[in-house]
Amino acid sequence: MKTESKLEKLLSQGEFVVSGEIGPPKSANGEVVYHHAQMLKDYVDAMNLTDNQTAIVRLSSIAAGVHVLRAGGEPIIQMTVRDRNRIGLQSDLLGAYSLGIRNVLCLSGDHQSFGNHPSSKNVHDIDSIQLVKAVKDMRDEKKFICGEEIKKDEPRFFIGAVANPFGDPFEYRVLRLEKKINAGADFIQTQCIFEMERFERWMEMVRERGLHKRAYIIAGLMPLKSPKAAKYMQKYVSGMIVPDEIIERMEKAEDPKAEGVEICVEQIKHLQKIEGVAGVHIMAVNWEEIIPTIVEKAGLLPRPKVS
């Protein structure tokens, strides 16, 4: 399988990739995305555009992806099954590909009760694994979910899915990952990692099943701004483990933001040594401007070119 994705080409060359995340604005101002993409394009290999994250209405991930392309960056659009049925999802995939977008990340999406329209209806016509399969079938089998043939100009996406190494039951996490890879996921981005020991155990299980050879595993990281943010994630964000020692480091630091950057850089260097980790995904929520500093401090410059 070869696509036109720059991200896929770099991964297939064996490069340790770096992706970043841009949250589209709660407005029709695409220049916000364009500005962030210009700032990041020399520091990351691809940029995720979230799809109404935390179920809050935002500029669409596809439109945001076009602004990233305009800035000379490589977009990864997120698509959730929460808001659209199978007709809408496949239509948007065709539209995104026609606009030059080559990477898609398939997700369930946060429950609408978290967002600004809590009484809205969840769609979930298909689930995230079925969406992965649908994108793969459109690309490789040249057919829609209903079985109808795509006669020409099929969308040839590099297909991503997500994994949470920290949810319970722990053993089930790798089985769910395997289902996504079986469905057609080419790359995986993980939930934010703070608990390295548990992540290493998860990666052992991934290697035992040979899954790291079937899909590229990109480890998720989130730079911390404050002890308060770390405590909030430890207490209230399900499926995330923040060790006490990280909170203690943040509390003792004279400059918590600088300490958060330092922790993130240490994590990157640790992850580079773990067999099967193909790159890192930096989720600096509402702090995109810190990503270049992290990439530079981690010794990940200059970014590789497609050979």
Buried (B, 14 or more C-beta within 10 A) or exposed (E): EEBEBBBBBBBBEEBBBBBBBBBBBEEEEBEBBBBBBBBBBEBBBBBBBBBBBBBBEBBBBBBBBBBBBBBEBBBBBBBBBBBBEBEBBBEBBBEBBEBEBBBBBBBBBBEBEEBEEEEBEBBBBBEBBBBBBBBBBBBEEBBBBEEEEBEEEBBBBBBBBBBBBBBEEEEEBBEBBBBBBBBBBBBBBBBBBBBBEBBBEBBEBBBEBEBBEBBBBBBBBBBBBBBEBBBEBBEEEEEBBBBEEBBEBBBEBEEBBEBBBBBBBEBBEBBBEBEBBBBBBBBBBEBBEBBBBBBEBBEBEEBBEEE
